[in-house]
Amino acid sequence: MNTAGHSPATPRRGLELIPFRGLRYDPDRVGSLAAVTSPPYDVVVRPDGLHHLESADPHNIVRLILPQADTPSARNEQAADTLRRWLSEGVLTMDPEPGLYVYEQSDGDGLLQRGLIGALRVSDPAENVVLPHEDVMPHIVADRAALMRATRANLEPLLLTYRGNGSTAAAVAVERTAERPPLLSTTTEDGFSHRLWAITDPATVAGIQEDLVQHQALIADGHHRWATYRRLRAEHPSPSAWDYGLVLLVDTARYPLRVRAIHRLLHGLPVADALAALAGRFRVRHLDKPLGEALAALADAAEEGNAFLLAGDGTFHLVDRPDPDLLARTVPTGHPAAWRTLDTTVLHATLLEHVWGIPEDSPAHIAYIHDTAATVEKAEQDGGTAVLLHPVREEVVRDLARQGVTLPRKSTSFGPKPASGLVLRALDL
């Protein structure tokens, strides 16, 4: 049976999640399941992080999601060759029957998150079924599309959220399934425990599908992969396996996600130059404090308006109270007030474009980093400027998405994100 499934005879609006035969690591062929997992590809941005994952196990999933070679085409072909070899060697094996997968993450601080992994019908934006909240960068979509074409696989699920009520068929199925012994259980070095179960009973799957078809979802993490799914679906005549893409669906009415900021590292802009350009445009205060206290000061300032924390010269600088006339001249009109007052809107429209003259779509000038300490450390090493942000509230993100308004790219980091490497989806096996 094709692992992707096929479209039902009658198309339905709403979330259409279908079972698939997952590709999973054979635990007898790898050192440990934890050693072959990875964060999502866009979180592994530091070279030392990539090298650490590669050295953890020769079969770490990072060799598929971030292959290393001299050219893009060589990288993609290397990933495809690696995947074929792992399949032929039995490192990756296919589950015997299609199913939806219950995925659980937990940590030592009381966090527990459960959701459903399946193949979701790729819908058009006009259907208002899957709501993006950020723009995407075309070169990243092109890169991910080339990798998926070469491997003919969805290598890692993107993260979607929806708002159930905790007592629906999907919620009941998730909780009951989690009472059984899991297919796999592992704890990764970040302290998170991961467990996975399969739901293969046709009646249970049908109940979940009937429930989900009533809902829409917000893209929490994976905008570029969703845009990639849409591009690849358009390239292949329907019906086909490309009509669906691998996702993790989490009911945030039951399991609220954490929302964190994504920080910016500005290459080639020393902190002194960045601060000098702010004179008369923003208030700047030097903070002789450790990172934790500086972030607390940023949170306090963000309650009053736009605020940023600059670092890279061994200390921190709190930037707030922008000149209202400057904002009126630089922030685009025609958007809701909630969008115009976002810190990321002001960062991109006012600071980057008008104050510092940095093109926001240039990877040569800007790196997007999730880890706060790593952003600061990298700025100090490279002589650039770290711009640390306070996270956007989830309700603001969802409300804007429902209005069809996207946030500036890389505005949020929802989590916990699913670990890559626990279950993959092949498109032609």
SULMOKA-V406355 format. One record per residue. N is the residue number from 1. PHI is phi as a letter, one per 40 degrees, with the letter a starting at -180 (* if undefined). NEAR is the number of other C-alpha atoms within 8 Angstrom. D_CENTER is the distance of its C-alpha to the mean C-alpha in Angstrom with 1 decimal. Layout:
n={N N}
phi={PHI PHI}
near={NEAR NEAR}
d_center={D_CENTER D_CENTER}
//
This chain:
n={1 2 3 4 5 6 7 8 9 10 11 12 13 14 15 16 17 18 19 20 21 22 23 24 25 26 27 28 29 30 31 32 33 34 35 36 37 38 39 40 41 42 43 44 45 46 47 48 49 50 51 52 53 54 55 56 57 58 59 60 61 62 63 64 65 66 67 68 69 70 71 72 73 74 75 76 77 78 79 80 81 82 83 84 85 86 87 88 89 90 91 92 93 94 95 96 97 98 99 100 101 102 103 104 105 106 107 108 109 110 111 112 113 114 115 116 117 118 119 120 121 122 123 124 125 126 127 128 129 130 131 132 133 134 135 136 137 138 139 140 141 142 143 144 145 146 147 148 149 150 151 152 153 154 155 156 157 158 159 160 161 162 163 164 165 166 167 168 169 170 171 172 173 174 175 176 177 178 179 180 181 182 183 184 185 186 187 188 189 190 191 192 193 194 195 196 197 198 199 200 201 202 203 204 205 206 207 208 209 210 211 212 213 214 215 216 217 218 219 220 221 222 223 224 225 226 227 228 229 230 231 232 233 234 235 236 237 238 239 240 241 242 243 244 245 246 247 248 249 250 251 252 253 254 255 256 257 258 259 260 261 262 263 264 265 266 267 268 269 270 271 272 273 274 275 276 277 278 279 280 281 282 283 284 285 286 287 288 289 290 291 292 293 294 295 296 297 298 299 300 301 302 303 304 305 306 307 308 309 310 311 312 313 314 315 316 317 318 319 320 321 322 323 324 325 326 327 328 329 330 331 332 333 334 335 336 337 338 339 340 341 342 343 344 345 346 347 348 349 350 351 352 353 354 355 356 357 358 359 360 361 362 363 364 365 366 367 368 369 370 371 372 373 374 375 376 377 378 379 380 381 382 383 384 385 386 387 388 389 390 391 392 393 394 395 396 397 398 399 400 401 402 403 404 405 406 407 408 409 410 411 412 413 414 415 416 417 418 419 420 421 422 423 424 425 426 427 428 429}
phi={* c c c g b c c c b c b c g c b b b c a c c c b c c c c b b c a c c c b c a c d d c c c b c d c c c c c c c c c a c b d c c c c c b c b a c b d c c c c c c c c c c c c c c c c c g c b b c c c a c a c b c b b b a b c b g c b b b a b b a c c d c b c d c c f c b b c b b c b b d c c c c c c c c c c c c c f a c c a c c b b b a b c b g b c d c c c c c c c c c c c c c c a a a b c c c g c c b b b b b b b c d c c c c c c c c c c c c b b b b c c a h d c c c c c d c c c c c c b d c c a c c c b b c a b b b c c c c b c c c b b c b c b b c c g b c d d c c c c c c d g b b c b b c b c a c d d c c c c c c c c c c c c i c a a b b a h b g a b b c b a f c c d c c c c c b c c c g b d d c c c c c c c c c d c c b c c c c c b g b c c b b c c b b b b b c c c c c c c c c c c c c g c b c b c b c c c c d c c c c c c c c c g b c c d d f c b b c a c c c c c h c a b b c b b b}
near={4 9 13 14 10 7 8 5 4 4 6 6 9 10 15 11 10 12 13 15 14 13 12 12 13 10 8 5 8 12 8 7 11 9 11 14 14 12 10 11 10 5 8 10 9 6 7 6 9 11 8 8 13 12 7 9 11 6 8 14 11 13 12 11 10 7 11 6 8 6 6 8 6 9 12 13 10 10 15 11 8 10 10 8 8 10 10 7 7 9 11 11 10 8 9 5 7 11 15 14 11 15 12 12 14 11 10 7 4 6 8 9 11 11 12 12 13 14 13 12 11 10 8 7 8 4 8 8 12 12 13 10 13 11 11 10 9 6 6 9 13 9 9 11 12 9 11 11 9 10 11 9 10 12 12 11 12 12 14 13 12 13 9 12 7 9 7 9 9 11 11 10 10 12 8 8 10 10 6 6 6 9 8 8 9 9 9 11 6 4 8 11 12 13 12 12 13 9 11 11 7 6 6 10 13 8 10 11 13 8 11 12 12 9 12 12 12 13 13 10 10 9 12 11 10 10 10 12 14 11 9 11 13 7 6 8 7 7 7 9 10 11 12 12 12 13 12 13 11 13 14 11 10 8 10 8 8 7 12 11 13 15 14 12 15 13 13 8 10 10 13 6 8 11 9 7 8 11 8 6 8 11 11 10 7 8 9 6 8 6 8 6 8 12 9 8 9 14 9 8 11 10 6 6 9 13 14 13 15 13 16 18 10 6 10 15 11 14 12 12 9 10 9 6 6 10 11 7 6 9 11 7 5 4 8 6 6 8 11 12 10 10 11 9 14 14 9 11 12 14 11 13 12 9 9 9 8 7 8 9 6 7 6 6 11 12 10 9 13 10 8 9 7 8 14 11 9 10 17 13 8 7 13 15 18 15 12 13 12 12 10 12 7 7 6 9 11 10 8 14 13 8 6 7 10 10 13 10 8 9 12 10 12 11 8 8 9 11 10 13 14 9 11 13 14 12 12 8 6}
d_center={30.0 27.1 23.8 22.2 24.8 26.2 26.2 28.6 31.9 31.2 27.9 26.6 24.5 21.7 19.1 20.7 19.3 21.4 22.1 21.8 23.3 20.6 21.0 21.0 22.4 26.1 26.4 29.9 28.7 26.3 26.9 24.5 21.4 19.8 20.8 19.1 15.6 12.8 9.5 6.8 8.6 7.2 7.9 11.3 12.9 16.3 19.0 20.4 17.1 17.2 20.9 20.6 18.5 20.8 23.8 22.7 23.6 24.7 22.5 19.2 16.4 15.4 18.5 17.1 13.5 15.0 18.7 21.2 24.1 26.0 24.8 21.8 24.1 25.2 21.7 20.8 24.2 23.9 20.8 22.7 25.8 24.0 22.6 26.1 27.8 25.8 26.6 30.2 30.5 29.1 26.3 24.0 25.8 25.4 25.8 29.2 28.2 25.4 23.5 20.7 19.0 18.8 16.2 16.9 15.6 18.0 19.0 22.4 22.0 22.2 18.6 18.4 15.7 16.5 15.2 16.1 14.8 16.5 16.9 16.4 18.7 17.2 18.7 19.9 18.9 22.5 22.2 20.1 18.4 14.6 14.1 11.7 11.9 11.0 12.9 11.9 13.8 16.2 16.6 13.0 13.4 16.8 15.7 13.3 16.0 18.7 17.1 16.8 20.3 21.7 20.3 20.6 17.9 14.4 13.4 10.3 9.1 6.3 6.4 9.2 11.8 15.5 18.6 21.2 24.3 24.2 27.3 26.3 26.7 23.0 23.0 26.3 25.3 22.3 24.6 27.5 25.7 24.4 28.1 28.7 28.5 25.0 24.6 23.0 22.5 21.3 20.4 18.2 19.5 17.2 19.3 17.0 18.9 17.5 19.7 19.6 22.3 23.2 24.8 27.3 30.0 30.4 31.5 28.6 26.1 28.1 28.0 24.2 24.1 26.7 24.8 21.4 23.2 24.1 20.7 18.1 14.4 11.9 8.4 6.5 2.8 4.0 7.1 8.5 8.7 10.2 12.5 13.3 14.4 16.5 18.1 19.0 20.3 22.5 23.9 25.1 27.9 27.1 27.4 25.3 22.6 20.4 20.7 18.0 14.5 12.9 10.9 10.9 12.7 13.4 16.4 15.9 19.6 20.1 17.0 15.7 12.3 12.4 11.4 11.5 12.1 10.9 14.2 16.2 18.5 21.4 23.3 27.0 27.4 29.3 29.0 32.7 32.2 29.2 31.3 34.4 32.8 31.9 35.6 36.9 33.5 31.6 32.9 32.1 32.9 33.0 31.6 33.3 31.0 28.6 24.8 24.6 27.4 26.2 22.9 25.1 27.2 24.2 23.3 26.9 27.1 24.0 26.0 28.6 26.7 24.6 24.3 22.7 23.4 24.5 25.0 26.0 29.8 30.0 29.8 27.9 28.7 27.9 27.7 28.3 30.8 30.3 33.5 33.4 35.2 32.6 29.9 32.1 32.6 29.1 26.6 26.6 28.5 27.9 24.8 24.9 25.9 22.7 20.8 23.6 23.6 19.9 19.8 17.2 19.7 22.6 20.9 20.3 23.4 25.8 25.1 23.5 25.5 28.8 29.3 27.9 28.0 24.7 23.0 19.4 18.6 20.0 18.1 21.6 21.7 18.3 15.6 12.4 12.1 10.4 13.6 16.5 19.3 18.0 17.8 21.4 22.7 21.5 23.2 26.3 26.5 26.1 28.0 25.3 24.0 21.1 20.1 18.6 17.5 17.7 14.9 15.3 16.5 14.6 17.8 18.0 14.6 15.7 19.2 18.4 16.2 19.2 21.4 19.5 18.6 15.4 14.6 14.8 11.9 9.5 11.3 9.1 6.9 7.1 8.2 9.5 6.7 8.7 10.7 11.1 14.8 16.0 16.4 16.3 17.7 20.5 21.6 25.3 26.6}
//
